[in-house]
């Protein structure tokens, strides 16, 4: 286990925290200085080299791919870069042959990504089933081909029990797509042990990446039959031979990069790498422990203020995203009043949503408590 970091020193990496009490990582993570610097170095390199070294950028991308794999305990060959989690889901949904009578099951209150595209498959006879967690296993009736869920729900902080869920779905022959946008970078995940079919994250929240930077893990067995739905010059397995690009139908690689298709967003990739190294150097064990500790203190505060905290109803809400109802005042008005005091939280579907990350500190929580008591 890595030694506990000096969190006050780490906090200095995030300039916005000098002027804001920021408890809203479930909406946006703060971008560290190192990520901005990495992007600027890339642009300086373009000027210096006139892009003559562009093929070496792809070697850098392979290095970054390996870091993503290290984060989730996968292989670099399992990882593809995507601009967002919706693109990863589209890769899966568009790559499968759907039949009338197929069923897709999602949990209630899912993020719209998990609803909109599957709902459009109704024109092909595919049924979308929304269920509560306590009725989940009953919902997996004959014809269920796919389960789509968020590892952590964006409204409530509900944390899906993937270690018990994923193996059972695999045993039943049901595909599993996991949206990890609200969990990757703050909660540990072991892809080798859990083995979802697709695990995807847009990294602009807990991973501290710029918007437009994401990844997806695709299980090796699924890659054998899931065709890319974006096909470009990098789709052929010998695409690195740019002086003699293949003309004709592409022969796909067995690696997940075949789902990328074309040129990559390199400025974003270099920012990803810098933020990833920060996370890996701090240690995900330390980050998870720190964030969950801060979230626990937030829950305690909200209880003292008379709030209804979802954690008290079900232990599955053990995440860094805290949702509560405060009967004294509607959540949107409360979030707006806090923002006027430079304290950023969110309101989602009637809940006040507070989401601390490792860069927060006890003073942030004290200021939140002080202003909440004044407002309530």
HULIN-V683571 format. One line per field, one symbol per residue. ss: DSSP state (H for helix, E for strand, C for the rest). phi: phi as a letter, one per 30 degrees, with the letter a starting at -180 (. if undefined). burial: b if it has 16 or more other ideal C-beta (glycine too) atoms within 10 Angstrom, else e. Layout:
BEGIN
ss->???
phi->???
burial->???
END
This chain:
BEGIN
ss->CCCCCCHHHHHCCCHHHHCCEECECCCCCCCCHHHHHHHHHHHHHHHHHCCCCHHHHHHHHHHHHHHHHHHHCCCHHHEEEECCHHHHHHHHHHHCCCCCCCEEEEECCCCCHHHHHHHHHHHHCCEEEEECHHHHHHHCCCCEEEEEEECECCCCCCECCHHHHHHHHHHHCCEEEEECCCCECCECCCHHHHCCCEEEEECCCCCCCCCCCEEEEECHHHHCCCCCCCCCCCCECCCCCHHHCCCCCCCECCCHHHHCCCCCCHHHHHHHHHHHHHHHHHCHHHHHHHHHHHHHHHHHHHHHCCCEEHHHCCHHHCCCCEEEECCCCCHHHHHHHHHHCCEECEEECCEEEEECCCCCCHHHHHHHHHHHHHHC
phi->.dddddddddeddbddddcbccbbddcbddddedddddddddddddddchidcdddddddddddedddddecibceddcbdbdaddddddedddcccdbejdbccbddiddeedcddedddedcicccccbdddcedddddejdcbccacdbddcciecddeecddddddddicdbccccdcbdjbcdbcddddhddbbbbdddcddicddjcabbcbdeddddbcddccbbdcdddcdddddaddckddcdddcdddddibdcddeddddeedddddddddjdedddddddddddddeddddddidccdedcaddcdbdccbaccddadeeddddddddciccbbbbhicdcbbdbdddbddedddededddddc
burial->eeeeeebeebbebbeebeeebbbbbbeebbbbeebeebbeebeebbeeeeeeeeeebbeebeebbebbbebbebbbbbbbbbebbbbbbbbbbeebeeeeebbbbbbebbbebbbebbeebeeeebbbbbbebeebeebbeeebbbbbbbbbbbbbbbbbebeebbeebbeeebbbbbbbbbbbbbbebebeebbbbbbbbbbbbbbbbbeebbbbbbbeebbeebebebbeebbbeebeeeeeeeeeebebbebbbbbbbeebebbbbbbbbbbbebbeebbbebbbebbbebbebbbebbeebebebbbeeeebbebbbbbbebeeeebeebbeebeeeebbbbbbeebbbbbbbbbbbeebbebbbebbeeee
END
